[in-house]
Amino acid sequence: MIELDIYEQQIVLACKSWGEWAKEENRFKAVKIVTGQYYAIAEDELEMYTIYHCLLNLFMKIKRSNYYSLQNFIENIFKDSTTGRYKKEIDMEHIIYNLISEISEIAVKDHEGNKLFNELEPNYDILNKGIEKEIEILRR
């Protein structure tokens, strides 16, 4: 069984649309909020590469460096979902959105009912950090 720390658990949950940020805006914002806390970086200073690095490491940790999973992921990020053709270039945001999607689809248990990693315990202080302030600003 893979042990995820509290922030890794919250990132997985943010990818799975837990918390108020995911409900109010989108999963990218939810993941960005938790990743910023994980690295102790202010949201406005958080680089896309840092989010990418965090998500890719988490993906590989959960998938246990499964070569096929990584190969499949890389193939799919270059494939256009509407035409099925492969793109020549992609941007960092596209990769991050695809990583969020991949992590969101990871099951907690395998097909035999064995836990793949420790129970995901939501910590709403981490997941919802700053949401009240943002809602208040939007209401003005």
Secondary structure, 3 states (H helix, E strand, C coil): CECCCHHHHHHHHHHCCCCHHHHHCCHHHHHHHHHHHHHCCCHHHCCHHHHHHHHHHHHHHHCCCCHHHHHHHHHHHCECCCCCCECCCCCHHHHHHHHHHHHHCCCCECCCCCECECCCCCCHHHHCCCHHHHHHHHHC
